[in-house]
Amino acid sequence: MLCPGLVALTASGLVSAHHSPAAYDMRAEVVLDGTVVEFDWQNPHTFITVELVDTTGRRVQQKVEASSAAILLPMGVGRDALRPGEHVVVRARPNRRGPGNTVLGVTFTKDDGQVLPLHLSGRQAAVAPAVAAANSLEGGWLGRAEDMSSLRAGVKQWPLTAAARKALAANGDDRNGTRAKCIPYGPPALMIEPVLTTIAIAKDTATFTTDIDGAAIRRVVHLDLKAHPPNLQPSPFGHSIGHWEGDTLVVDTIAFTPHDEGFGFGLPSSANKHLEEHFRLSDDRRSLIYETIAEDPETLTEKTRFTARLLYRPDLKPSGTPCDLDVAQRYLHEP
């Protein structure tokens, strides 16, 4: 049986958080045994307040940061997963600023023995979905944390221009980046986030709707155009045209506005960004294979290819909770 309050510290690895986890000791673990005071299920971060007894015998309240509602929901953690007054045991990563500051939640355990994740690094505790096979590209798709980690590490190895390397180094801690301002990454990072992306295909369009921190980000692909119209008005997600090559949807996108993290994870993109994306079902029809070929003369010295896999999840619904700027920047107000 776990002792009340702050219980243990152990060495452990950790997949990176939705924003940078730099504020937390990623190789240590603390266990909190207490009572839920508040469960603030929000985007882009969820926060839990737990009352516990500290090592001096005092009752204190401990803040716990968790992943966004949009990330937690596919892992089985909805708005009603925890209630005030409920006893809970939380595994978390301690704050580098010391005791009393917000910690980063990994999993929580309820009195009935149920263990659920608070973060992607605790996803082994996620509710297992029913296995289903897709009939087409239409439906709900969930990006994988493995692919996000791969892209986060991979962009540093891409063939970058000197200006891009300088920007990437300057953006080192992405807690100060665009996501902390409720501005989503551009594709390809946008397309592989571990959140729900819904694809709807009509005669003349294919629409991708991604639940990024509660904002329904839509990309419309025009299937009735063979070329991009002249004098396009640039936009954060560009202008897309597409065609079918067998069962593969091929999408060509230009007319992006410059973006400080247009490729994701601190890597900017310019107005000359150009993407060719391929979407097709896997052989077992339970996942979607996503491949992108990126060009941007201000960021990349040559074309760059990235491949990921999204899981078919027709059971999922969007979180429906808008990104809250105060929540996104709450860490800035800690002592």
N, C-alpha and C positions, 0 to 999 in steps of 0.2 A: 504493500500500500504506500502511495506517495505521501510525503509529509506536506503540511500546508505551506503555502507561500512559495518562496524561491527555492527550488529543490536541487538542481544539479547543473554542472557545466561539463560538456564533453566535446571532444574534437569531432568535426563533421564537415563534409563538403556541401556545397549549395549551388543550385542553378541560379542564375541572376534573376533579380526581381523585375517587375514590370518597368519601374524606373530603376536607376542604378542603386545597388545595395551597398554603396560605399559607406553609408552611415553605420552599418552593422558589422559585427565581427562574424565573418562568414564561416569561420572554422570552429566556432563554439556554439553550444546549445544551452539554453536555460529552460527549466520547466516551471510553469506557473500553475498553482493549484488554488482555485478560488471561485468566486461567484460572479456571474455576469451582471454588470451594472448597465451596460449599453452595448448594442450590436448595431453599428451604423453601416449598413450594407449600401455602399456607394461606389460611384465611378469617379476618378480612376483608382481609388483605393478604398478598401473597407477598413473600418477601425472597430476594435473591441475594447471596452473598458472592463477590467477584471479587478474586483476587490479581493485582497489577500492579506495574510499576516506576514510581515517581513521578518528578517532575522532578529530584530530587537523586540518582537512581540507586538508591534504597532499594526493597526489596520491601515492599509494604504491602497490607493487605486493605481493600477498599472495600465497604460495604453499599449495596445497591440495593433500594429499595422498589418494588413493582409492584402492580397491581390484585389483587383477590381471586381465588381459584381459581374461584369461581362466575362471574366476569366473563371470566377468561382462557380457561376451557374452551370456551365457544362460539366464541372466536377462534382455536381450534386449538392452544392451549398447555396441554397436560396435565401430569400429575405427572412424566412421564418426558421432558419437552421438553429439559431440560438435565441433565447428569450431572457429578459432581465430576471434575476433571481435563480437562474439555473446554475448548478454546479458544473464546473468545467476544468479540465486539465489541458493546458496549452504548451506545446513544444514551440520554442522560439529561438531567434538569434539575438544576442544582447546588443545594445547600442554602444558604439565606441566612445560615446560621451560619458558613459558610466551609468550607475543605477539611477532610477527615477525618470530616465528618458524612454521614449517609445521603443519597443522591441519589434522585431519582424516575425510574425507568426508563421509556422510551418504546418502544424496539424493541431486539431483539438479532439479531445475524447470526452464523451458524455457519460453520464452515470449508467446508461444501459450498455456501455461497452462500445458504442458506435464511434469509429474514428473517421474524421473527415479532414480534407486539406484546407489550409488557409493560403497556400502559395503553390506555385508550380512544382517546387522542390518536394512538396508533400503529396504529389499527385498519385502516388501508389496507393493512397488511401481513398481515392476518388470512387464514386459509385460507378460500377461497371455498366455500360449501356448494352442494350440488346443488339446483337449482331444483325446487320441488315445489308442487303445488296441493292445498289441503285440501278434504275432502268435507263437513266440518262444523266447528263450533267446537272439537271434540275434538282433542287432540294437544298438541304442544309449540310454544310461542310465545316469541319473543325480543324484549324491548324494545330500542328504539334509543337510542343515546347522544344523538342530535339532540333527541329528545323530553325526555330528562332535562335537557339543557341549557336547553331552552325552558321547562320547568317551574321550574327553578332561578331563571332570570331573571324568569319570569312572576309568581311569587308576590309579588315586591316591588311589582308593579303592580296586584295584586288590590285590590278595594275593602275595605281593612282597617279594623278598629276601631282606636282609639287604643291600646288595650291590646295588640292584636296587633302594631302597628307597634313598640311599645316592646319587646315580646318578641323580635321579629325582629331588631331592632338589637342587643339583648343577646346573641343567639345567633350573632353575626357570624361567628365561627370555629367551624364545625361539627365540627372535630376534638375539641372539648370537648362535643359534643352526644350524642344518644342512640346514634348509630352507633358511637361510641367505647366504648360500654358493651354492644355486641352486641345492642342493641335496634333492630329495624327501623323504618323509617318506616311510617306508616299509609297507606292509599289516599287519593288516587290515585297518589302517588309509588311505593308498593309495587307497583302493577300494571304500571308501565312501566319498572322497573329493567332494565338490559341483561343480564339473567340469564334462565334458563329458567323459564317458567311453564307448567305442564301443566294442561289442562282435561279433566275427565272428567264426562260427562253420563249420568245414570241417569234412571229414570222420575220420581223424586221429588226429586232433588238435582242440582245442578251444583257440582263441587268444583274450586277453583283452588288449585294447589300451587306455590308460588314458592320457588326455590332462593336464598334470601337468605343469603349468607355461609355456606352449608352447612346452614342450618336449613330444614327443610321447613315453610314457613308455609302453613297451609291455611285457606281461606275456604270455608265450605259455604253454598250458596244453596239455600233450601228452595222447591221448585217446587210443593209440594202445599199451601202456605198462601196464603190470599188477604190475610191481615193478620198483623201481628206480634202474638204472644201478649202478654198483660199481664204486668207485673212481671218483665221480663227482667233477667237478671244482666248488667251491662255487661262488655265484654271489649275487648281492644286492637283487634280487627278487626270488632267489632259483630255484630249479628244481621241476616242477609240473607234476604229473600224475593225470588222472581223469577217472571217469566212471559214467554211468547213473544209478540212482535208480528211476525208473519210469521217471517222468519229472524233476527230480532234478539232477543237475550236482554236483558231489562230487569230490573235488579237494584235493589232498594230496601234500604238499610242504615241502622239506627239502633243505639242502645244501645252507643255507644263509651265506653270509659274515657278520661278526659283524657290527653293525650299532648303532651309538650313539642315534638315535631316530627310531629304527627299528619297534617299536610299535606305534610311533607317540607321539607328545607332551612331549618330554623330556625323554620318557621311552626307554632305550636301549634294544637291543636284541643281542644274542650271536650266535656263529656258530651252536649251538644246538637248535636253534629255529625250531619249527615244527608246521605247520598249517594244520588243516582240515577245508575246506570251503565248504559250501552248497549254491547253487544258484538255485532258483526256482521262477516261476511266482506267483504273488498274485492271489487270486480267481477271481478278476475282470480284470486281465491281463494288468493292467495299471502300475504296479510296479514290481520290482524284489526284492525278499526277500533274503537278504544276511546274512548268519550265519557263524561265525568262531569259532573254538575251538583251543586255542593257548596253546602251551607247550614251556617252555624254562627253564631248571633247574637253570640257572644263574640269571634269572629275576623273575620267578614265582615259588611259592612253591606248586602250584597245577594247574591242567588244568583250563583255564578260557574261558568263552563263551561270545560272543558279537553278537548282532543282529541289523541289520539296514535295511533300505528300499531305493532303488533307483527308481527314476521316469522314465517312458518310455518317451524319447524325440527324436523321429526319425527326427525331424526338425533341430537338432543342427549339427553344423560343428565345427571342432577344431579351436582354436584361431590362430594357425600357427605362433605364435610369440615366439621365443626362450627366455628362462630365461636369463636376463641380469644381470651379477654379480654386475656391478656398480649400477644398479637400486636396486638390493637386499640389498645393503649395504649403500645406500644413506643416511639413517638416521644417520650413524656413522660420517658423515662429517658435520653435523649441529653444530653450536656453542654450 
